[in-house]
């Protein structure tokens, strides 16, 4: 009866961390994977691999970072704000490699998806990648997917 009169309040949500390059990249990778409203294990594993490789993290640390990025992606600013952080902190050649990594996440489930591809092109443009580099990344990723399908 007392609980009806004095219901317990849910604890205040933990404040989101201030985005840095790691969190911005992770959030964008999650955003790409979620673009088609499906978030499959292959995409999660690919995000973990990208984070581990890019930032020299152990697998468990990469998974923890991804979990933090998932929360940030849900409640954080738009793509342009994350891309701005990366444009300021990451040289162009590395941003180009990040574009390739995002394609690997989008195609990790072995399927092309228009929503994921549209999200990717938006992110790549926001990262300041040239049209030529965007087309090349797409072509390379789709070529790798086709080669994988023929195995």
C-alpha positions as CSV (number, residue, x, y, z in Angstrom):
1,X,0.0,0.0,0.0
2,X,2.8,2.4,0.8
3,X,4.3,1.7,-2.6
4,X,1.1,3.0,-4.3
5,X,1.3,6.2,-2.2
6,X,5.1,6.6,-2.6
7,X,6.2,4.8,-5.7
8,X,9.8,4.2,-6.2
9,X,11.4,6.6,-8.7
10,X,13.5,5.1,-11.4
11,X,17.2,6.1,-10.9
12,X,18.3,9.0,-13.0
13,X,19.8,7.9,-16.3
14,X,23.6,7.9,-16.4
15,X,24.7,10.9,-18.3
16,X,26.1,10.2,-21.8
17,X,29.8,10.7,-22.3
18,X,31.1,13.6,-24.4
19,X,31.7,12.1,-27.8
20,X,35.4,11.8,-28.9
21,X,36.7,10.1,-32.0
22,X,36.3,6.6,-30.6
23,X,32.7,7.1,-29.6
24,X,31.8,9.1,-32.7
25,X,33.1,6.3,-35.0
26,X,31.4,3.6,-32.9
27,X,28.1,5.5,-32.9
28,X,28.3,5.9,-36.7
29,X,29.1,2.2,-37.2
30,X,26.1,1.3,-35.0
31,X,24.0,3.8,-37.0
32,X,24.9,2.1,-40.3
33,X,24.1,-1.3,-38.9
34,X,20.7,0.0,-37.6
35,X,19.8,1.8,-40.8
36,X,17.7,-1.2,-42.0
37,X,16.1,-1.6,-38.5
38,X,17.9,-4.9,-38.1
39,X,21.0,-5.4,-35.9
40,X,22.3,-8.8,-36.4
41,X,25.2,-10.7,-34.7
42,X,27.4,-10.5,-37.8
43,X,27.1,-6.7,-37.8
44,X,27.8,-6.5,-34.1
45,X,30.9,-8.7,-34.5
46,X,32.1,-6.6,-37.4
47,X,31.7,-3.4,-35.4
48,X,33.8,-5.0,-32.6
49,X,36.5,-6.0,-35.0
50,X,36.6,-2.5,-36.5
51,X,36.9,-0.9,-33.1
52,X,39.5,-3.4,-31.9
53,X,41.6,-2.9,-35.0
54,X,41.2,0.8,-35.3
55,X,42.0,1.6,-31.6
56,X,44.2,-1.4,-30.7
57,X,41.7,-2.7,-28.2
58,X,41.3,-6.2,-26.8
59,X,38.0,-7.9,-27.8
60,X,36.3,-7.3,-24.5
61,X,37.3,-3.6,-24.5
62,X,36.0,-3.3,-28.0
63,X,32.7,-4.9,-27.0
64,X,32.4,-2.5,-24.0
65,X,33.1,0.5,-26.3
66,X,30.5,-0.7,-28.7
67,X,27.9,-1.0,-25.9
68,X,28.7,2.6,-24.9
69,X,28.4,3.6,-28.6
70,X,25.0,1.9,-28.9
71,X,23.7,4.0,-26.0
72,X,25.3,7.2,-27.4
73,X,23.8,6.5,-30.9
74,X,20.3,6.2,-29.4
75,X,20.4,9.5,-27.5
76,X,23.0,11.5,-29.2
77,X,23.2,14.2,-31.9
78,X,22.9,13.6,-35.6
79,X,25.3,12.2,-38.1
80,X,26.8,15.6,-38.9
81,X,27.9,16.2,-35.3
82,X,29.7,12.8,-35.1
83,X,31.3,13.3,-38.5
84,X,32.5,16.8,-37.4
85,X,34.4,15.2,-34.5
86,X,36.0,12.7,-36.9
87,X,36.9,15.4,-39.4
88,X,38.6,17.5,-36.7
89,X,40.5,14.6,-35.1
90,X,41.2,12.1,-37.9
91,X,43.3,12.7,-41.0
92,X,41.7,12.3,-44.4
93,X,43.4,9.0,-45.3
94,X,42.2,7.4,-42.1
95,X,38.7,8.8,-42.6
96,X,38.8,7.1,-46.0
97,X,39.7,3.8,-44.3
98,X,36.8,4.4,-41.8
99,X,34.5,4.6,-44.8
100,X,35.7,1.2,-46.0
101,X,35.2,-0.2,-42.4
102,X,31.6,1.1,-42.4
103,X,30.9,-0.7,-45.7
104,X,32.2,-3.9,-44.1
105,X,29.7,-3.4,-41.3
106,X,26.8,-2.7,-43.7
107,X,27.6,-5.9,-45.7
108,X,28.5,-8.1,-42.7
109,X,25.2,-9.9,-42.9
110,X,25.9,-10.8,-46.5
111,X,23.1,-8.7,-47.9
112,X,22.8,-5.3,-49.6
113,X,20.3,-2.9,-48.1
114,X,19.2,0.4,-49.7
115,X,18.7,2.0,-46.3
116,X,22.2,1.1,-45.1
117,X,23.7,2.2,-48.4
118,X,21.9,5.5,-48.2
119,X,23.0,6.0,-44.6
120,X,26.6,5.2,-45.6
121,X,26.7,7.7,-48.4
122,X,25.4,10.4,-46.1
123,X,28.0,9.5,-43.5
124,X,30.8,9.4,-46.0
125,X,29.8,12.8,-47.4
126,X,29.6,14.2,-43.8
127,X,33.1,12.9,-43.2
128,X,34.3,15.1,-46.1
129,X,35.2,12.2,-48.4
130,X,35.4,13.0,-52.1
131,X,32.8,11.6,-54.5
132,X,35.5,9.5,-56.1
133,X,36.5,8.0,-52.8
134,X,32.9,7.3,-51.9
135,X,32.3,5.5,-55.2
136,X,35.6,3.5,-54.9
137,X,34.7,2.4,-51.4
138,X,31.2,1.2,-52.5
139,X,32.7,-0.6,-55.5
140,X,35.3,-2.3,-53.4
141,X,32.8,-3.4,-50.8
142,X,30.3,-4.7,-53.3
143,X,33.1,-6.5,-55.2
144,X,34.2,-8.2,-52.0
145,X,30.5,-9.2,-51.3
146,X,30.1,-10.6,-54.8
147,X,33.4,-12.6,-54.4
148,X,32.2,-13.9,-51.1
149,X,28.9,-15.0,-52.6
150,X,30.7,-17.0,-55.3
151,X,32.7,-19.1,-52.9
